[in-house]
Amino acid sequence: MSRTFQPRPGFTVQAYEFALAPTEQQADALRSNCGGQRFAYNWALARVKANLDQQEAEGSYGVSEDEVTPGLNWSAYSLRKTWNAAKHAVAPWWAENSKEAYSSGLANLATALNNWNRSRKGQRVGKRVGFPRFKSKRSTWSATFTTGAFGLAQRNRRHVRLPTIGTVRTHESTRKLARRIEADTARILKATVSHRRGRWLVSLQAEVQRDQPQPATTGGTVGVDLGVKHLAVLSTGEHVSNPKHLDRAQRKLRRLQRQTSRRTGPDKRTKQKPSNRWHDTQDRVRRVQHYVANARAEGLHQLSSRLVDEFDTVVVEDLNVAGMLKSRTLSRSIADVGMGELRRQLDYKTTWNRRRLVVADRWYPSSKTCSACGAVKTKLRLSERTFNCDACGLSLDRDLNAARNLAGLAEAAGGTSTESCAGTENEPAGNPGKTSSAGVGYRHGKAAPDGAAKAA
């Protein structure tokens, strides 16, 4: 599917992910297609890199512009054309896999090269993008199919079809997507297979027609302050406990990792192959990690769905989660919360249910501001868990005070209507650490850049 694809009016693009239960032959075919995707990516990247290095060398030698080696066109179409002309010589086994496996690798490389080129020219916002790197066998295995026989199998609702691989059984039922396809309210656009945490997965991206019910009057506006001690503190006074799935699994993970170190593992220097016991222990480690990831995602889905069902407007902060993860003492706890994932879920769920999502400006001092009188404190240490206002004498839980400030920010920006929230874009001029006067850095339906850590 093209990156410029636009769904039809009333439709949205949604992915349905299913865990696969392939046979040994099918697992080998899946690995082969993913390996073909990686091979085509690395082969094309080597050609592009050699061409750029040659041009750079000729420029250093003073070669005139007319005699410089011409550059390669790295669009997805040109890369596929070049691959088709050379595949018989460089990959005589190419027919064993689907042609879409190679095309997906070339398309990924074209996207990476374009992002790097636009970033170095200053045409791409955000963090500087480096030159693409070669993919090793330890990278994530994946392959995408956009043409051919792929989709849901006709025999029952427990199988999917994949090109050159055949009909693969799924661990769970595919009835949710199957019912939409039968009702002609969905069509599958592409299928992506990947191997993550020791399990094969397939993600079916579909164009889905979603019902647009009229929004009912519910609980108004809610401010959500995310944290580590509590998963979230709502402006209503509710404290959502943090389940700390990773911390609870640390004891088992440490035991398994110590067990792994006692097994005969791989050694590149001596080319020693790992033992079966080493593989078995690694599989147990992956199962624990898989359980932690699934439990965390399930908890976040329950929280985000409840917020969208009970409130008309949800207000969160624009947190720089990547920057917060650099903390040596809190990085693991912050990663275990899944703040970015909750923000992502709220983004699309508010759109589907015609609710309003407001994201406070990254520099808005929600923790330092008094929710009663509006006075702003100059300093507030992270260890101070109770907010004490020097102006009006308010004494309140620090996180609850921040959540109430967030709720008040949305009400000041436009009440609890489901229309777009007017506000300034999250691009402060001058000193980037200066608090924006508007305080709102997001309009519903338009993405905002990653934020910074909230003022503590």
Secondary structure, 3 states (H helix, E strand, C coil): CCCCCCCCCCEEEEEEEEEECCCHHHHHHHHHHHHHHHHHHHHHHHHHHHHHHHHHHHHHCCCCCCCCCCCCCCCHHHHHHHHHHHHHHHCCCHHHCCHHHHHHHHHHHHHHHHHHHHHHCCCCCCCCCCCCCCCCCCCCEEEEECCCCCEECCCCCCEEEECCCEEEEECCCCHHHHHHHHCCCEEEEEEEEEEECCEEEEEEEEEEECCCCCCCCCCCEEEEEECCCEEEEECCCCEEECCCHHHHHHHHHHHHHHHHHHCCCCECCCCECCCHHHHHHHHHHHHHHHHHHHHHHHHHHHHHHHHHHHCCEEEEECCCHHHHCCCCCCHHHHHHHCHHHHHHHHHHHHHHCCCEEEEECCCCCCCCECCCCCCECCCCCCCCCEEECCCCCCEEEHHHHHHHHHHHHHHHHHCCCCCCCCCCCCCCCCCCCCCCCCCECCCCCCCCCCCCCCCC
